Amino acid sequence: MKKSFRKQLFIRIFLAVVLIHLVNRITAQIFLEDQINERVIKNIAQSQFHCQNQIGNKDNYFACIKQKGREDIIASLTEYYVLCEIQNSQIIRGNDPVCYKAFTNKNTQATQEKFVYEQSKLVPYKIDDNKWISLQLEKDGNTSAIFLPQKEIDLLVASIYTLRDNLYRLIIPVILLAILLLTLYLIEYFMAPIKSIEKALNGLTSKNLDKPLNLLPPFKEFESFIAVFDELRERLNKSFSQTRRFAAYASHELRTPLTILRGNAEKLIGELPVGSELQIRIRMMGDEVERLIEITEKLLLLSRAEANTIPHNICPVSLSDLINQLALDAKTFQSDLEITTNIAPGIHWECDEGLFQQLLYNLFTNAVKYNVPNGWICLSLFQHESNFVLTIENPSENLAPDLTEKAFEHFYRGDQARNRQIDGLGLGLSLSLEIAKLHQAELTLEVTERKTVIARLEAPLKYLADAEVAL
């Protein structure tokens, strides 16, 4: 079983968008901690620069921070600040033990200084196995230092992670829905050019291959693709034209010699003794010649139909009268079949009367040939809105399983015709279909559960001369 391109495209786009989302989430998580650390250090440095004069009084210093800064989640760390002021290596303000341990204890470890904001220097410390960050600012001979435990920053990062994860669990259905809608949009966007090409190619038939595709490439990558199909269309048109010409020429050229053979056969039949073996053989030959003439006539008509060159004269025709007359004649000549009718009166169709009679005769002849012993045929005609519907139904047996699919193919006769040696060429339904198409009619064949076959013809009552024949 072949894979669906649309399905494969959907799966890959969906997975790609999900993967991009997960990569973005993981990347954001990797850099989030560094961003928060940088933001904390910058906030400390800003507050230190603006409020250094208040560092000796913790309450005044925090009031200054609040006045100069802004309220956010980072500002919540101010309550963990340890403030120190040093002059000539002596702590003159700040009674917290951290200050003394940082500046007087020899076991305290301090890393290399680094400028981060204005004149402040970042000096990481490790005091009593705990990590601290310290920002120190020298001004007017004094050094102010602000210490913050690293664990408080880590707890803030952890709380943000927790908050983000909780929020993510709530919005993940919305994210998946958005990804799904985006994927569907992308699929429709990428499939649109393919659909337009498919629509144009579906419109190609044996009767319009001479017309260019008139399909503008949606993207430059499709230009060569469309050019290949247009070249294929031209080659197919040339091939179809040659085939039609051959069939038409062959049928036309065969008519004269076959007519001569038929005339000579009839003359010989008349000259030979009645009932003699030779007369019977000549009569059989004459029948076969007549069969060949019928084949050539129908092949010629089919080739003209496929080339859309059948001459036809459109005029109002009374379908009700024609079908009633057919049923009346059939009751006279088909005494072993029960002929029933359900013909609505006064239905007229704008068509070529001769071609319609040939179509009707072909359908009725098929119903007679493929019937059951002592069977029946039902003819029905009624009007449906601006259309008429003609059905011819008959019982049948040993129906071929591919009847409805192949009934209109050239020379198709089905298993029943071959087994019972039913006379026929397998061209009648093909010709009927071409006549129906010429009149913008739809001809179908249906096999019912009751083992009956229904030939159904539906067409607009008014012939549309300028309408494009739908094939």
C-alpha positions in Angstrom: 0.0 0.0 0.0 1.4 3.3 -1.1 2.0 6.1 1.5 -0.1 9.2 1.4 1.9 12.3 0.5 -0.5 14.6 2.5 -0.3 12.3 5.5 3.5 12.1 5.4 3.8 15.9 4.9 1.4 16.5 7.9 3.4 14.2 10.2 6.8 15.7 9.3 5.6 19.3 9.6 3.9 18.6 12.9 6.9 16.8 14.3 9.2 19.6 13.0 7.2 22.3 14.7 7.0 20.3 17.9 10.8 19.8 17.8 11.4 23.5 17.2 9.2 24.3 20.2 11.1 21.8 22.4 14.5 23.1 21.3 13.4 26.6 22.0 12.1 25.6 25.5 15.4 23.7 26.3 17.5 26.5 25.0 15.6 29.1 27.0 16.0 27.0 30.1 19.8 26.8 29.6 20.2 30.6 29.3 17.5 31.5 31.8 19.8 31.1 34.8 22.5 33.2 33.3 20.1 35.9 32.4 18.6 36.0 35.9 22.1 36.2 37.5 23.1 39.0 35.1 19.8 40.9 35.9 20.3 40.5 39.7 23.9 41.8 39.5 22.8 44.7 37.4 20.0 45.6 39.8 22.5 45.5 42.7 24.9 47.7 40.9 22.3 50.2 39.9 21.0 50.5 43.5 24.5 50.7 44.8 25.4 53.6 42.4 22.3 55.6 43.3 22.0 54.9 47.0 25.6 54.5 48.3 25.2 57.4 50.7 22.4 55.5 52.5 24.3 52.2 52.8 25.0 52.8 56.6 21.2 52.7 57.3 19.5 49.6 56.0 16.0 51.0 56.1 17.0 54.2 54.4 18.9 52.2 51.8 15.9 50.0 51.0 13.7 53.1 50.8 16.1 54.6 48.3 16.2 51.4 46.3 12.4 51.4 46.1 12.3 55.0 45.0 15.0 54.6 42.4 14.2 51.2 41.1 11.1 49.3 40.0 9.0 46.5 41.6 9.6 43.1 39.9 10.5 39.6 40.9 14.2 40.4 41.0 13.6 43.2 43.5 12.3 40.7 46.0 15.9 39.6 46.6 16.7 43.0 48.3 15.6 41.5 51.7 18.6 39.2 51.5 21.2 42.0 50.9 24.1 42.3 53.4 25.4 45.9 53.4 28.9 46.8 54.3 31.0 50.0 54.2 34.8 49.9 54.4 37.3 52.7 54.9 41.1 52.0 55.0 40.3 48.3 55.3 38.2 48.9 58.4 34.5 48.2 58.5 32.9 51.4 59.6 29.2 50.4 58.9 27.6 47.0 58.7 27.5 44.7 61.7 26.7 41.5 59.8 29.3 38.7 60.3 29.5 38.3 56.5 31.3 41.7 56.3 33.9 40.7 58.8 34.5 37.3 57.3 34.8 38.7 53.8 37.3 41.4 54.7 39.2 40.0 57.7 39.1 36.2 57.6 42.1 34.8 55.7 40.2 31.6 54.9 37.7 33.5 52.8 38.1 32.8 49.1 37.5 35.6 46.6 37.9 35.3 42.8 39.2 37.9 40.4 37.4 41.2 40.2 35.2 42.1 37.2 33.6 45.4 36.3 29.9 45.0 35.6 28.2 48.4 35.9 29.5 51.9 36.2 32.3 51.7 38.8 31.0 48.6 40.6 33.1 45.5 40.7 31.8 41.9 41.0 33.7 39.8 43.5 32.3 36.3 44.1 33.1 34.9 47.6 32.9 31.6 49.3 32.2 32.0 53.0 31.7 29.0 55.3 31.2 26.8 52.3 28.4 29.1 51.0 28.7 31.0 47.8 28.1 34.8 47.8 28.2 37.5 45.2 29.5 40.9 46.2 29.4 44.2 44.3 31.9 46.8 45.6 31.9 50.5 44.7 34.7 52.8 45.6 33.7 56.5 46.0 35.3 59.4 48.0 37.8 57.0 49.6 35.1 54.7 50.9 34.2 51.2 49.6 30.6 50.1 49.8 29.9 46.4 49.4 26.6 44.5 49.0 26.5 40.8 49.5 23.8 38.4 48.3 23.8 34.6 48.9 23.9 32.6 45.6 21.5 30.1 47.0 18.7 32.8 47.1 19.3 33.4 43.4 19.2 29.7 42.8 15.9 29.4 44.7 14.5 32.3 42.6 15.5 30.5 39.4 13.9 27.3 40.7 10.7 29.1 41.6 10.5 30.6 38.1 11.1 27.1 36.6 8.3 25.7 38.7 6.0 28.5 37.8 6.8 28.1 34.1 6.3 24.3 34.2 2.9 24.7 36.0 1.8 27.3 33.4 3.1 25.1 30.6 1.0 22.2 31.7 -2.1 24.4 31.5 -1.4 25.8 28.1 0.0 22.8 26.4 -3.4 21.9 24.8 -3.5 25.4 23.4 0.1 25.0 22.1 -0.7 21.6 20.5 -3.9 23.1 18.9 -1.9 26.0 17.5 0.7 23.6 16.1 -2.0 21.5 14.6 -3.7 24.5 12.9 -0.4 25.8 11.7 0.4 22.3 10.2 -2.9 22.1 8.5 -2.4 25.6 7.0 1.0 24.7 5.7 -0.3 21.5 4.2 -3.1 23.3 2.4 -0.6 26.0 1.3 1.9 23.5 -0.1 -0.8 21.3 -1.6 -2.6 24.1 -3.4 -0.2 24.2 -6.4 -0.4 20.4 -6.7 -4.2 20.6 -6.7 -4.2 23.3 -9.4 -2.0 21.1 -11.6 -4.2 18.1 -10.9 -7.3 20.0 -11.8 -5.8 21.2 -15.1 -4.6 17.7 -16.0 -8.0 16.1 -15.1 -9.6 18.4 -17.6 -7.5 16.9 -20.4 -9.4 14.5 -22.7 -8.9 13.0 -26.1 -11.0 15.9 -27.5 -9.1 18.9 -26.0 -5.5 17.7 -26.2 -4.9 20.3 -28.9 -5.5 23.1 -26.4 -2.6 24.3 -24.2 -2.8 23.8 -20.4 -2.9 27.5 -19.7 -1.5 26.7 -16.3 0.7 29.4 -14.7 3.4 27.9 -12.5 2.7 28.9 -8.9 6.5 28.7 -8.1 9.5 28.7 -10.4 10.3 25.1 -9.3 7.1 24.0 -11.0 8.0 25.5 -14.4 9.9 22.5 -15.7 7.3 20.2 -14.2 4.5 21.9 -16.1 6.6 22.1 -19.3 7.1 18.3 -19.2 3.3 17.8 -19.0 2.6 20.3 -21.8 5.1 18.5 -24.0 3.5 15.2 -23.1 0.1 16.7 -24.0 1.4 17.7 -27.4 2.8 14.2 -28.1 -0.5 12.6 -26.9 -2.5 14.9 -29.2 -0.3 14.0 -32.1 -0.7 10.3 -31.4 -4.5 10.5 -30.9 -4.8 12.5 -34.1 -2.8 10.0 -36.1 -4.9 7.1 -34.6 -8.2 8.9 -35.5 -7.0 9.6 -39.0 -6.0 6.0 -39.5 -9.3 4.7 -38.2 -11.2 7.2 -40.3 -9.1 6.5 -43.5 -9.2 2.8 -43.0 -13.0 2.7 -42.4 -13.6 5.0 -45.4 -11.3 3.0 -47.7 -12.8 -0.3 -46.6 -16.4 0.7 -47.4 -16.0 0.5 -51.2 -14.4 -2.9 -51.5 -16.7 -4.4 -48.9 -19.8 -3.0 -50.7 -18.5 -4.6 -53.9 -18.0 -7.9 -52.1 -21.5 -7.7 -50.7 -23.0 -7.0 -54.1 -21.1 -9.9 -55.8 -22.1 -12.2 -52.9 -25.8 -11.3 -53.4 -25.5 -11.8 -57.1 -23.9 -15.3 -56.6 -26.6 -16.3 -54.2 -29.2 -15.4 -56.7 -27.4 -17.4 -59.5 -26.8 -20.6 -57.5 -29.4 -23.4 -56.9 -31.6 -22.7 -53.9 -30.5 -24.6 -50.9 -27.3 -25.8 -52.4 -24.3 -26.2 -50.2 -22.4 -23.6 -52.2 -25.3 -21.1 -51.9 -25.3 -21.6 -48.1 -21.5 -21.0 -48.0 -21.8 -17.8 -50.1 -24.7 -16.6 -47.9 -22.5 -17.1 -44.8 -19.7 -15.1 -46.5 -22.2 -12.4 -47.4 -23.3 -12.2 -43.7 -19.7 -11.8 -42.6 -19.2 -9.1 -45.2 -22.3 -7.3 -43.9 -20.8 -7.6 -40.4 -17.5 -6.1 -41.6 -19.5 -3.2 -43.3 -21.3 -2.6 -40.0 -18.0 -2.6 -38.1 -16.4 -0.1 -40.5 -19.4 2.2 -40.3 -19.4 2.2 -36.5 -15.6 2.7 -36.4 -15.9 5.6 -38.8 -18.6 7.2 -36.7 -16.6 6.6 -33.5 -13.5 8.2 -34.9 -15.6 11.2 -35.9 -17.1 11.4 -32.5 -13.7 11.3 -30.7 -12.5 14.0 -33.1 -15.7 16.0 -32.3 -16.6 16.1 -36.0 -19.9 14.2 -36.1 -22.3 16.3 -38.2 -25.5 16.9 -36.3 -28.7 18.9 -36.8 -30.3 20.1 -33.6 -34.0 20.4 -33.5 -36.9 19.7 -31.1 -37.7 16.0 -31.1 -40.7 14.4 -29.3 -39.1 11.7 -27.1 -42.4 10.5 -25.9 -43.6 9.7 -29.4 -40.3 8.1 -30.4 -40.1 5.8 -27.4 -43.8 4.9 -27.6 -43.3 3.9 -31.2 -40.3 1.9 -30.3 -42.3 0.0 -27.7 -45.1 -0.6 -30.1 -42.8 -2.0 -32.8 -41.0 -4.1 -30.1 -44.3 -5.7 -29.0 -44.9 -6.7 -32.6 -41.5 -8.2 -33.3 -40.4 -9.4 -29.8 -43.3 -11.7 -28.9 -41.3 -13.7 -26.4 -40.5 -10.6 -24.3 -43.0 -8.5 -22.2 -42.6 -4.8 -23.1 -43.9 -2.4 -20.5 -43.7 1.4 -20.6 -44.0 4.4 -18.3 -43.7 7.3 -20.6 -44.6 10.8 -19.6 -46.4 12.6 -22.5 -45.2 15.8 -24.2 -41.4 15.6 -23.5 -39.4 17.2 -26.2 -35.6 17.3 -26.5 -33.4 19.5 -28.6 -31.2 16.9 -30.3 -30.2 15.3 -33.6 -33.1 13.0 -34.3 -31.1 10.4 -36.3 -28.4 10.2 -33.7 -30.8 9.8 -30.9 -32.7 7.1 -32.7 -29.4 5.3 -33.1 -28.6 5.7 -29.4 -32.1 4.5 -28.5 -31.9 1.5 -30.9 -28.5 0.5 -29.4 -29.7 0.6 -25.8 -32.9 -1.3 -26.7 -31.0 -3.9 -28.7 -28.7 -4.5 -25.8 -31.7 -5.1 -23.5 -33.0 -7.6 -26.0 -29.8 -9.5 -26.5 -28.8 -9.7 -22.8 -32.2 -10.7 -21.5 -33.4 -14.0 -20.0 -35.8 -16.5 -21.7 -39.3 -15.1 -21.6 -38.0 -12.0 -20.0 -39.2 -8.4 -20.0 -38.1 -4.9 -20.8 -39.3 -1.7 -19.1 -39.0 1.7 -20.7 -39.4 4.7 -18.5 -39.3 8.4 -19.4 -40.0 11.4 -17.1 -39.0 15.0 -16.6 -36.9 16.1 -13.6 -36.6 19.9 -13.3 -35.0 21.1 -16.5 -33.8 17.6 -17.5 -35.3 14.4 -18.8 -34.5 10.9 -17.6 -34.8 7.8 -19.8 -34.3 4.3 -18.4 -34.3 0.9 -20.0 -34.4 -2.0 -17.6 -34.1 -5.7 -18.3 -33.3 -8.8 -16.3 -30.1 -10.6 -17.2 -28.0 -13.6 -16.0 -24.3 -14.4 -15.6 -23.5 -10.7 -15.5 -19.8 -9.9 -15.8 -18.4 -8.4 -12.6 -16.7 -5.6 -14.5 -19.8 -4.7 -16.6 -20.5 -1.3 -15.1 -16.9 -0.2 -15.4 -16.1 -1.5 -18.9 -19.4 -1.6 -20.6 -18.6 1.5 -22.7 -15.2 0.4 -23.8 -14.7 -0.4 -27.5 -15.3 -4.1 -28.4 -16.3 -5.0 -24.8 -19.0 -7.7 -24.8 -18.8 -9.4 -21.4 -18.6 -13.1 -20.5 -22.3 -13.7 -21.2 -22.0 -12.6 -24.8 -19.0 -14.8 -25.4 -20.5 -17.9 -23.7 -23.9 -17.7 -25.4 -22.6 -16.5 -28.7 -24.8 -13.4 -28.7 -24.5 -11.5 -31.9 -22.8 -8.1 -31.5 -19.7 -6.1 -32.1 -19.1 -4.5 -28.7 -19.3 -1.0 -30.3 -22.9 -0.1 -29.7 -22.6 1.2 -26.1 -19.3 3.0 -27.0 -21.1 4.8 -29.9 -24.1 5.6 -27.6 -21.8 7.2 -25.1 -20.3 9.4 -27.7 -23.7 10.5 -29.0 -24.8 11.2 -25.4 -21.6 13.4 -24.8 -22.3 15.2 -28.1 -25.7 16.3 -26.6 -24.3 17.1 -23.1 -26.1 14.0 -21.8 -25.0 11.5 -19.2 -25.3 7.8 -20.0 -24.7 5.2 -17.3 -25.2 1.5 -16.8 -26.2 0.0 -13.5 -26.6 -3.5 -12.2 -29.2 -3.8 -9.4 -29.5 -6.3 -6.6 -32.5 -7.8 -8.5 -30.1 -9.0 -11.2 -31.4 -6.4 -13.7 -29.5 -4.0 -15.8 -30.6 -0.3 -16.1 -29.4 1.9 -18.9 -30.0 5.5 -17.8 -29.8 8.6 -20.0 -30.2 12.1 -18.5 -29.8 15.4 -20.3 -31.0 19.0 -20.3 -34.1 19.4 -22.4 -32.6 22.4 -24.1 -29.4 21.8 -26.1 -26.6 24.3 -25.1 -24.7 24.8 -28.3 -21.9 26.8 -26.7 -21.5 24.5 -23.7 -18.2 22.6 -23.4 -18.8 18.9 -23.6 -17.9 17.4 -20.3 -16.0 14.1 -20.7 
